[in-house]
Amino acid sequence: MPSDDAIGRSRPDAMRLTFRRARRGDVAAVVALLADDVLGASRELPGHEGMEVYLRAFDEIAADSNQYLCVATSNGEVVGTLQLTFIPGLSRSGATRGQIESVRVSGAHRGKGIGEALFAWAIDQCRERGCTVVQLTSDRQRDDAQRFYERLGFEPSHIGYKLKI
């Protein structure tokens, strides 16, 4: 299981990043990151009224040993986030998969290598946990994100489906 302790990495532009497990007090900042794009703006509820649903969800995530909600911080500010899920399975000879979701970097900090550093951290955690594959999904409308994932070595190998219920 990934450590709860902070992991620091220095960036070439002198930005020092720390990766750690999100705390309840980080939820508002994480929700703000989720809402800070075209798709998230229409489906997230940033603001005090909607926070209770996010806090309930956070409590579920925090209680599940196969979930790790990560925040990247710089100088105490949350500048990025992702959720890492470990999925044990029978396929692939009983393989565990690492699922990366809800990746966001603050608009004010994009282009500084934070996303790449988040992925390097997450992939390292998957290796430590014994995962044999790391996977993610991306909305078809996120062309820039898809180019980014492919640059990191991810392959668009499957077609994903969703059913809203």
C-alpha positions in Angstrom: 0.0 0.0 0.0 1.3 3.4 -0.8 2.7 5.2 2.2 0.8 8.0 3.9 4.1 9.9 4.1 4.9 12.7 1.8 7.2 12.0 -1.2 9.0 15.0 -2.5 10.4 15.6 -6.0 12.2 18.6 -7.3 11.1 19.9 -10.7 13.5 21.4 -13.2 11.7 24.8 -12.8 12.5 24.7 -9.0 8.9 23.7 -8.1 9.1 21.2 -5.3 6.2 18.8 -5.3 5.0 16.6 -2.5 2.7 13.6 -3.1 0.6 12.5 -0.2 -2.7 10.9 0.7 -5.5 13.5 0.6 -7.0 14.6 3.9 -10.5 15.6 4.6 -9.4 19.2 4.7 -8.2 18.8 1.1 -11.6 17.9 -0.3 -12.7 21.4 -1.3 -9.4 21.9 -3.2 -9.7 18.6 -5.0 -13.3 19.4 -6.0 -12.2 22.8 -7.3 -9.6 21.0 -9.4 -12.2 18.6 -10.7 -14.5 21.5 -11.6 -11.8 23.5 -13.3 -12.3 22.3 -16.8 -15.0 22.2 -19.5 -16.4 18.8 -18.6 -16.0 19.2 -14.8 -17.7 22.6 -14.7 -21.0 21.0 -15.7 -20.9 18.0 -13.4 -19.2 19.0 -10.2 -20.6 21.0 -7.3 -17.8 23.3 -6.1 -19.0 25.4 -3.2 -20.2 24.9 0.3 -23.7 23.5 -0.5 -22.5 20.4 -2.4 -19.5 19.6 -0.1 -21.4 17.1 2.0 -21.7 14.6 -0.9 -17.9 14.9 -1.5 -17.1 14.4 2.1 -19.2 11.2 2.2 -17.4 10.0 -0.9 -14.0 10.9 0.6 -14.8 8.9 3.8 -15.6 5.8 1.7 -12.4 6.2 -0.3 -10.3 6.7 2.9 -11.8 3.6 4.4 -10.9 1.4 1.4 -7.4 -0.1 1.4 -7.6 -0.4 -2.4 -8.1 3.3 -2.9 -5.5 6.1 -2.7 -6.7 9.7 -3.3 -3.4 11.5 -3.9 -2.8 15.2 -3.9 0.3 16.9 -5.2 1.2 20.0 -3.2 3.7 22.8 -3.7 4.4 25.2 -0.9 1.4 23.8 0.9 -1.0 24.5 -2.0 -2.8 21.6 -3.7 -1.8 21.8 -7.3 -2.8 18.4 -8.6 -4.7 15.2 -7.8 -5.5 11.7 -9.0 -7.2 8.7 -7.6 -5.4 5.4 -7.7 -7.4 2.2 -7.3 -5.9 -1.3 -7.0 -8.2 -3.9 -8.6 -7.4 -7.5 -7.7 -8.6 -10.0 -10.4 -8.5 -13.5 -11.6 -7.7 -12.7 -15.2 -4.1 -12.4 -16.3 -3.1 -15.1 -13.9 -4.6 -13.4 -10.9 -3.1 -10.0 -11.7 -3.8 -6.8 -9.8 -4.4 -3.7 -12.0 -3.8 -0.1 -11.1 -6.6 2.2 -12.2 -5.8 5.9 -12.5 -8.7 8.3 -12.5 -9.7 11.9 -11.9 -6.3 13.3 -12.9 -6.3 17.1 -12.6 -3.6 19.8 -12.4 -4.4 23.4 -11.4 -4.9 25.6 -14.4 -2.3 28.0 -13.0 0.3 25.3 -12.8 -0.3 23.4 -16.1 2.7 22.9 -18.3 5.2 22.6 -15.4 5.5 18.8 -15.4 3.1 18.2 -12.5 1.0 15.7 -14.5 4.0 13.8 -15.6 5.3 13.7 -12.0 1.8 12.5 -10.7 1.9 9.7 -13.2 5.4 8.7 -12.4 4.5 8.6 -8.7 1.3 6.5 -9.4 3.1 4.0 -11.7 5.8 3.6 -9.0 3.0 2.8 -6.4 1.5 0.3 -8.8 4.8 -1.4 -9.2 5.3 -1.5 -5.4 1.8 -3.1 -5.0 2.6 -5.8 -7.6 0.3 -4.6 -10.4 1.0 -6.0 -13.8 -0.9 -3.3 -15.7 -1.8 0.3 -15.2 -5.0 1.5 -16.9 -7.1 4.6 -17.2 -10.1 5.9 -19.1 -10.4 9.3 -20.7 -13.4 11.1 -22.1 -13.3 11.2 -25.9 -13.5 15.0 -25.7 -10.1 15.3 -23.9 -7.8 15.3 -26.9 -5.0 17.0 -25.1 -5.2 14.5 -22.2 -5.2 11.6 -24.7 -2.0 12.9 -26.4 -0.4 13.3 -22.9 -1.3 9.7 -21.9 0.1 8.3 -25.2 3.3 10.4 -24.7 3.7 8.6 -21.4 3.4 5.2 -23.1 -0.2 4.4 -22.6 -1.9 2.7 -25.5 -5.6 3.2 -26.5 -6.2 -0.6 -26.4 -9.9 -0.8 -25.4 -13.2 0.8 -26.0 -14.9 1.9 -22.8 -18.6 2.1 -22.1 -20.7 3.8 -19.4 -24.3 3.4 -18.4 -25.7 6.3 -16.3 -28.1 5.0 -13.7 
